Amino acid sequence: MAVLVDTNVICDVLYNDPVWGDWSSAQLLNHWGQLCINPIVYTELCYQATSPDDVNDTREKWARPTAAIASGAA
């Protein structure tokens, strides 16, 4: 079953959030292999990225893209 990941969960882990980081890490690990992001989450991750490669590296690390991202339609 696919699990859509919210941007905040990814950011909690990326930026070591002191309140939510551990919980978010645990959720990502508990659902490893099932995680997906959609075009909105992908776009939100782009906000503070220094390059497209940074966003793609993050996406590849944590989640597979939905069909719209995979096809280049996003």
N, C-alpha and C positions, 0 to 999 in steps of 0.2 A: 504494500500500500504506500502510495506517495504521501509525503509530509511536506507541506509548503512552509518554508522558513521565513519568518518575518525579519526585516532588515535589522531591527533592534537586537535580535538574538545574535546575529553575526557580528554586529558592532560591539556588543558586550564582550565577546571573545577577542575580537581584533584589538580593542582598546583596553583590555583588562579591567572592565568595570568592577569597582570594589563591592558593589551591592549585588549585581546580577551576573557577573562573570562566571562564577562557579556553577550556578543553576543553568545558565545558557550552554556552557560547555557540556554539562551532563546531558542536557536534552539533545544536543547535536550528536553526541556519542551514542546515546540510547537509540537514535533513529538513523544511525549511519547506514548509507546505502539506499535509504528511502527519501532523502532530502531533495527538495526541488525549490527553485526560485522562479518567479515570474518576471515579466518585463518591468513591472513597477519596482520590485525589489532590486533588480539589476540596475535600474536607473538611479535609485536611491544610493546604492553603493558607489556609483560614479561621482557623487557630489564631492567627496574629499580625496578622490583618487588622483595620483600624480600622472597616471597614464592608463590607457585602455588595458595594457598588459597587467597592471595591478588588479584591476577589477576581474579580469579573466582568471588570473591566478587564484584570487580569493574564491571565485565561483567554482573553479575546478577542485579546490581544496575542500569546500564544504557542501556543495550541492550540484546536482545536475540541472541543466536548464529545462524549462518547459519547452514545448514544441515551437513557440513563437521565437524564442531566443535561439534555439538550435538551428532554425531555418533561416535566421538572419532577418526575420520580419520585425523584430523589436527595435 
